[in-house]
Amino acid sequence: MNVDLTLQQLADSGNLRRIPSQPHHSAIDLSSNDYLGLAERTDLRDEFFATHSPAELLMSSSASRLLGAHQREFQSFEELLHNSYGRPALTFNSGYHANVGLIQAIADNNTLIVADRLVHASIIDGIRLSGAPFVRFRHNDYDHLNNILDHKAKDYTNVLIIAESVYSMDGDSADIDRLIEAKRRCGDNALLYIDEAHAVGVAGPAGLGLVTASSDPSQVDITIGTMGKALASVGAYAIMSENMRSFMINKARSLIFSTAIPPINVAWSNFIFRRMLTMDSERAVLSSLAVRLAAALGSDSPSHIRPLIVGDPHKAVAMSEQLLALGFKALPIRTPTVPPGTERLRFSLSAAIAPESIDSLGSALSQLNSQMVQL
């Protein structure tokens, strides 16, 4: 590989990425996934440290879950998740670890994977590592999904249907009940896998996600939740049957061969998850901000995630830089995260943002729009 040539090609195409520096001035952060505004809540941190002694807050697991001596915090958190969802839970180091490890473990050459075209890169990587044949259905097009299943499912021993509940780049939602109907078309050999990374904390009863709000959550065989977004922590979890949990403990390589996240982080996840269950006021604030953002963008689909499609990487970068100068951090999203021609700014809301800031964003976008046309 010619590294220098690749970097130059990325720069020429407007797709060279850099880790951003922290702004020197205060800016409204519209690129974070801190949906409930918990990451900066010092009151929550103070309460957490007041109720945990230093002896409890171990900074390292020092081994994988299968070898670690310190299991109490993990078991307590998984018990909370079990009680909240009504099914067993298994923690992972991140959403990426969960998707790669679970999909690779459950699918093989006799499994047909049918995934929404816009599922996250971690899901795609899990599919590729599994070696299973896969087909993508058009985004949120359940007729297309059913057509694929009707024509192909009979040729395989098992079928795995994969979707997200809230999509990270477009902010739109899946119809979980339609996905459940699609699974039922395949009979007993089908599994349904839903990633709720951008729904947990935000959507569904008590913030438990859209699967919990569906007509029959038990029909979703594996539900993924993450702690590093709305819940201001780190790690992820999978909700599944007891037998599936035991299977994954033995087969999910990302669990077996990774040192587990530190117990202090799991204790914080336990603490914050309990409080999230009652944070309806934060969810209401976020919902009202979503309505304001939709109005500012001329959209009729409120969501805590909204894209502004620019369609050109250079324009996306330029617009992001100009918005930062006006006090708004909204980083450009480019290929390969999104398809060429759909480059965008992704606006991600937090309940900590003042309503008037969204109105100011609308004014800033109007101010920049005529300038962007000239680029």
C-alpha positions as CSV (number, residue, x, y, z in Angstrom):
1,M,0.0,0.0,0.0
2,N,1.2,3.5,-0.9
3,V,0.3,5.4,2.3
4,D,1.4,8.8,0.9
5,L,-0.6,8.4,-2.3
6,T,-3.7,7.2,-0.4
7,L,-3.5,10.2,2.0
8,Q,-3.1,12.6,-1.0
9,Q,-6.1,11.0,-2.8
10,L,-8.2,11.4,0.4
11,A,-7.2,15.1,0.7
12,D,-7.9,15.8,-3.0
13,S,-11.4,14.2,-2.7
14,G,-12.2,16.1,0.4
15,N,-12.4,12.9,2.5
16,L,-9.2,13.2,4.6
17,R,-10.2,12.8,8.2
18,R,-8.4,14.2,11.3
19,I,-9.1,14.0,15.0
20,P,-10.6,17.4,15.8
21,S,-9.0,19.7,18.3
22,Q,-11.1,20.9,21.2
23,P,-12.3,24.4,20.3
24,H,-10.6,27.3,22.0
25,H,-13.9,29.0,22.5
26,S,-17.2,27.9,23.8
27,A,-19.3,26.2,21.1
28,I,-22.7,24.5,21.1
29,D,-21.7,20.8,20.5
30,L,-24.0,19.3,17.9
31,S,-21.7,16.3,17.1
32,S,-21.9,14.5,20.5
33,N,-24.2,11.6,21.2
34,D,-24.8,12.9,24.8
35,Y,-28.6,12.9,24.1
36,L,-29.8,13.2,27.6
37,G,-27.2,15.8,28.6
38,L,-25.7,13.6,31.3
39,A,-22.0,13.7,30.4
40,E,-21.5,17.1,32.1
41,R,-23.8,16.5,35.0
42,T,-21.5,17.1,38.0
43,D,-24.4,16.4,40.4
44,L,-24.6,12.8,39.2
45,R,-20.9,12.3,39.4
46,D,-20.8,13.7,43.0
47,E,-23.7,11.4,44.0
48,F,-21.9,8.4,42.5
49,F,-18.6,9.0,44.2
50,A,-20.4,9.7,47.5
51,T,-22.0,6.3,47.4
52,H,-18.9,4.2,46.3
53,S,-15.8,3.8,48.4
54,P,-12.4,3.9,46.8
55,A,-11.9,0.2,47.6
56,E,-14.9,-0.6,45.4
57,L,-13.8,1.5,42.4
58,L,-11.3,-0.8,40.7
59,M,-9.6,0.8,37.8
60,S,-8.9,-2.4,35.8
61,S,-10.5,-5.8,35.3
62,S,-7.0,-7.2,34.5
63,A,-8.5,-10.1,32.6
64,S,-11.4,-11.1,30.3
65,R,-14.8,-11.9,31.8
66,L,-14.1,-15.6,31.6
67,L,-10.9,-15.2,33.7
68,G,-11.5,-12.1,35.8
69,A,-11.7,-12.2,39.6
70,H,-13.8,-9.1,39.9
71,Q,-17.3,-10.0,38.7
72,R,-19.6,-8.3,41.2
73,E,-20.2,-5.1,39.3
74,F,-20.8,-6.9,36.1
75,Q,-23.3,-9.3,37.7
76,S,-25.1,-6.5,39.4
77,F,-25.5,-4.5,36.2
78,E,-26.6,-7.5,34.2
79,E,-29.2,-8.3,36.9
80,L,-30.5,-4.7,36.6
81,L,-30.7,-5.1,32.8
82,H,-32.5,-8.5,33.2
83,N,-35.0,-6.9,35.5
84,S,-35.6,-3.9,33.2
85,Y,-36.0,-5.9,30.0
86,G,-37.4,-9.1,31.3
87,R,-34.6,-11.2,29.7
88,P,-31.0,-12.0,30.5
89,A,-28.2,-9.6,29.5
90,L,-24.5,-9.8,28.6
91,T,-22.1,-6.9,28.7
92,F,-19.5,-6.1,26.1
93,N,-16.7,-3.5,25.9
94,S,-18.4,-1.5,23.2
95,G,-21.1,-1.6,20.7
96,Y,-18.5,-2.5,18.1
97,H,-17.4,-5.4,20.2
98,A,-21.0,-6.6,20.7
99,N,-21.9,-6.5,17.0
100,V,-18.7,-8.0,15.7
101,G,-18.7,-10.8,18.3
102,L,-22.4,-11.7,18.3
103,I,-22.9,-11.8,14.6
104,Q,-19.8,-13.7,13.9
105,A,-20.8,-16.3,16.5
106,I,-24.3,-16.8,15.4
107,A,-24.0,-16.9,11.6
108,D,-22.2,-19.4,9.3
109,N,-22.3,-20.6,5.7
110,N,-25.8,-22.1,6.3
111,T,-27.2,-18.7,7.5
112,L,-28.6,-16.1,5.2
113,I,-28.1,-12.6,6.7
114,V,-30.5,-10.0,5.4
115,A,-29.6,-6.5,6.7
116,D,-30.9,-3.0,6.2
117,R,-28.7,-1.1,3.7
118,L,-27.9,1.6,6.3
119,V,-26.8,-0.6,9.3
120,H,-23.6,0.5,11.1
121,A,-20.1,-0.4,10.0
122,S,-19.7,-2.7,13.1
123,I,-22.6,-4.8,11.9
124,I,-21.1,-5.0,8.4
125,D,-17.8,-6.1,9.9
126,G,-19.5,-8.7,12.0
127,I,-21.3,-10.0,8.9
128,R,-18.0,-10.2,6.9
129,L,-16.2,-12.0,9.7
130,S,-19.0,-14.6,10.0
131,G,-18.4,-15.6,6.3
132,A,-22.2,-16.0,5.9
133,P,-23.9,-15.0,2.7
134,F,-25.8,-11.7,3.0
135,V,-28.1,-9.5,1.2
136,R,-29.1,-5.9,2.0
137,F,-32.6,-4.7,1.7
138,R,-33.5,-1.1,0.8
139,H,-33.5,1.2,3.9
140,N,-36.7,0.7,5.9
141,D,-38.3,-1.0,2.8
142,Y,-40.1,-4.0,4.3
143,D,-41.7,-5.1,1.1
144,H,-38.2,-5.4,-0.3
145,L,-37.2,-7.4,2.8
146,N,-40.1,-9.7,2.4
147,N,-39.4,-10.2,-1.2
148,I,-35.8,-11.3,-0.4
149,L,-37.0,-13.6,2.3
150,D,-39.7,-15.2,0.0
151,H,-37.1,-15.9,-2.7
152,K,-34.0,-16.8,-0.7
153,A,-34.8,-18.0,2.8
154,K,-35.8,-21.5,1.8
155,D,-32.3,-22.2,0.5
156,Y,-30.7,-21.8,4.0
157,T,-30.9,-23.6,7.3
158,N,-31.1,-20.3,9.2
159,V,-32.0,-16.6,8.5
160,L,-30.7,-13.6,10.5
161,I,-32.5,-10.3,9.9
162,I,-30.6,-7.3,11.1
163,A,-31.7,-3.7,11.5
164,E,-31.2,-0.7,13.7
165,S,-34.1,1.0,15.6
166,V,-32.8,4.6,15.2
167,Y,-30.3,5.2,12.4
168,S,-27.2,7.1,13.4
169,M,-26.7,9.2,10.2
170,D,-30.3,9.9,9.2
171,G,-32.1,9.8,12.6
172,D,-35.1,7.9,11.2
173,S,-36.6,4.9,12.9
174,A,-37.4,1.3,11.9
175,D,-40.8,-0.2,12.2
176,I,-40.1,-3.0,14.7
177,D,-43.5,-4.6,14.2
178,R,-42.9,-4.9,10.5
179,L,-39.5,-6.5,11.2
180,I,-41.2,-9.0,13.5
181,E,-43.7,-9.8,10.8
182,A,-40.9,-10.4,8.4
183,K,-39.2,-12.8,10.8
184,R,-42.4,-14.7,11.3
185,R,-42.7,-15.3,7.5
186,C,-39.6,-17.5,7.8
187,G,-40.8,-19.7,10.6
188,D,-38.7,-21.1,13.4
189,N,-35.4,-20.9,11.6
190,A,-35.3,-17.0,11.6
191,L,-33.7,-14.7,14.2
192,L,-34.2,-11.0,14.5
193,Y,-31.3,-8.7,15.6
194,I,-31.9,-5.0,16.5
195,D,-29.2,-2.5,17.4
196,E,-30.7,0.2,19.7
197,A,-27.5,2.2,20.1
198,H,-29.2,5.5,19.3
199,A,-32.5,4.7,20.9
200,V,-31.5,3.6,24.4
201,G,-32.2,6.4,26.9
202,V,-34.2,8.3,24.4
203,A,-37.0,6.2,23.0
204,G,-39.6,3.7,24.3
205,P,-41.0,3.3,27.8
206,A,-38.5,4.4,30.5
207,G,-35.9,4.9,27.7
208,L,-35.5,1.2,27.1
209,G,-35.8,1.6,23.3
210,L,-38.2,0.9,20.5
211,V,-38.1,-2.9,20.8
212,T,-39.6,-2.6,24.3
213,A,-42.3,-0.3,22.7
214,S,-43.1,-2.9,20.0
215,S,-46.1,-5.3,20.0
216,D,-44.0,-8.4,21.0
217,P,-40.4,-7.6,22.3
218,S,-39.8,-11.4,22.8
219,Q,-39.8,-11.8,19.0
220,V,-36.5,-9.8,18.8
221,D,-33.9,-12.4,19.6
222,I,-31.0,-10.1,20.3
223,T,-31.3,-6.4,21.2
224,I,-28.1,-4.3,21.5
225,G,-27.9,-1.3,23.8
226,T,-24.9,1.0,24.3
227,M,-23.8,2.9,27.4
228,G,-21.5,5.4,25.6
229,K,-24.1,7.6,24.0
230,A,-27.2,8.8,25.9
231,L,-26.1,7.1,29.1
232,A,-22.7,8.9,29.4
233,S,-20.7,5.8,30.2
234,V,-18.8,3.1,28.2
235,G,-19.6,-0.4,27.0
236,A,-22.6,-2.1,25.6
237,Y,-25.0,-4.9,26.4
238,A,-27.0,-7.6,24.6
239,I,-30.5,-8.7,25.7
240,M,-31.3,-12.3,24.7
241,S,-32.5,-15.6,26.0
242,E,-30.6,-17.6,28.7
243,N,-29.6,-20.2,26.1
244,M,-28.4,-17.6,23.7
245,R,-26.4,-15.9,26.5
246,S,-24.7,-19.1,27.3
247,F,-23.9,-19.7,23.7
248,M,-22.3,-16.3,23.3
249,I,-20.2,-16.7,26.4
250,N,-18.7,-19.7,24.7
251,K,-18.6,-18.4,21.1
252,A,-18.4,-14.6,21.0
253,R,-14.7,-14.0,20.4
254,S,-14.8,-10.3,21.2
255,L,-16.0,-11.2,24.7
256,I,-13.7,-14.2,25.2
257,F,-10.5,-12.6,24.1
258,S,-10.8,-9.0,25.4
259,T,-9.9,-7.7,28.8
260,A,-13.2,-6.6,30.3
261,I,-13.8,-2.9,30.9
262,P,-12.9,-1.7,34.4
263,P,-15.4,-2.4,37.2
264,I,-15.5,1.4,38.0
265,N,-17.1,1.9,34.6
266,V,-19.6,-0.9,35.1
267,A,-20.5,0.5,38.5
268,W,-21.1,3.9,36.9
269,S,-23.2,2.3,34.1
270,N,-25.3,0.6,36.8
271,F,-25.8,3.9,38.6
272,I,-26.7,6.0,35.6
273,F,-28.9,3.3,34.0
274,R,-31.1,3.2,37.2
275,R,-31.5,7.0,37.0
276,M,-32.1,7.0,33.2
277,L,-35.2,4.9,33.8
278,T,-37.0,7.8,35.4
279,M,-35.6,10.7,33.3
280,D,-38.8,11.4,31.4
281,S,-38.3,15.1,31.8
282,E,-35.0,14.9,30.0
283,R,-36.6,12.9,27.2
284,A,-39.4,15.5,27.0
285,V,-36.8,18.3,26.7
286,L,-35.0,16.4,24.0
287,S,-38.2,15.8,22.1
288,S,-39.1,19.5,22.2
289,L,-35.6,20.4,20.9
290,A,-36.1,17.9,18.1
291,V,-39.2,19.8,16.9
292,R,-37.2,23.1,16.9
293,L,-34.4,21.5,15.0
294,A,-36.8,20.1,12.4
295,A,-38.3,23.5,11.9
296,A,-34.8,25.1,11.5
297,L,-33.9,22.5,8.9
298,G,-37.2,22.7,7.1
299,S,-38.0,19.1,8.0
300,D,-41.3,17.6,9.1
301,S,-39.7,14.6,10.8
302,P,-38.5,15.6,14.3
303,S,-35.6,13.4,15.7
304,H,-32.7,13.9,18.1
305,I,-30.5,13.2,15.0
306,R,-31.0,15.2,11.8
307,P,-28.8,15.5,8.8
308,L,-28.3,18.5,6.5
309,I,-27.4,16.9,3.2
310,V,-24.7,19.0,1.4
311,G,-23.8,16.5,-1.3
312,D,-20.1,17.5,-1.6
313,P,-17.3,16.8,0.8
314,H,-15.5,20.1,0.3
315,K,-18.7,22.0,0.9
316,A,-19.5,20.0,4.0
317,V,-16.0,20.8,5.5
318,A,-16.3,24.5,4.6
319,M,-19.8,24.7,6.1
320,S,-18.7,23.0,9.3
321,E,-15.8,25.4,9.7
322,Q,-18.0,28.4,9.2
323,L,-20.5,27.1,11.7
324,L,-17.8,26.6,14.2
325,A,-16.8,30.2,13.8
326,L,-20.4,31.1,14.6
327,G,-20.4,29.0,17.7
328,F,-21.7,25.7,16.6
329,K,-19.7,22.4,16.4
330,A,-21.3,20.2,13.7
331,L,-18.6,18.1,12.1
332,P,-18.8,16.9,8.4
333,I,-19.8,13.3,7.7
334,R,-18.3,12.0,4.5
335,T,-17.5,8.9,2.5
336,P,-17.2,6.1,3.6
337,T,-19.5,6.8,6.5
338,V,-22.2,7.9,4.1
339,P,-22.4,7.2,0.3
340,P,-20.8,9.6,-2.1
341,G,-23.2,12.4,-3.0
342,T,-24.8,12.3,0.4
343,E,-22.1,14.2,2.4
344,R,-23.7,16.0,5.2
345,L,-23.6,17.8,8.5
346,R,-25.1,15.6,11.2
347,F,-26.8,17.5,14.0
348,S,-27.1,15.5,17.2
349,L,-29.1,17.0,20.0
350,S,-28.6,17.0,23.8
351,A,-31.1,17.8,26.4
352,A,-28.5,20.2,27.9
353,I,-28.8,22.5,24.9
354,A,-30.8,25.7,25.4
355,P,-33.9,26.0,23.1
356,E,-32.8,29.4,21.9
357,S,-29.5,27.9,20.7
358,I,-31.4,25.8,18.1
359,D,-33.2,29.0,16.9
360,S,-29.8,30.6,16.6
361,L,-28.6,27.6,14.6
362,G,-31.4,28.1,12.2
363,S,-30.4,31.8,11.7
364,A,-26.8,30.8,11.2
365,L,-27.7,28.2,8.6
366,S,-29.7,30.8,6.7
367,Q,-26.8,33.1,6.9
368,L,-24.4,30.5,5.4
369,N,-26.7,29.1,2.8
370,S,-26.1,31.8,0.2
371,Q,-22.4,31.6,0.8
372,M,-22.4,27.8,0.3
373,V,-24.1,28.2,-3.1
374,Q,-21.1,30.2,-4.3
375,L,-18.5,27.5,-3.3
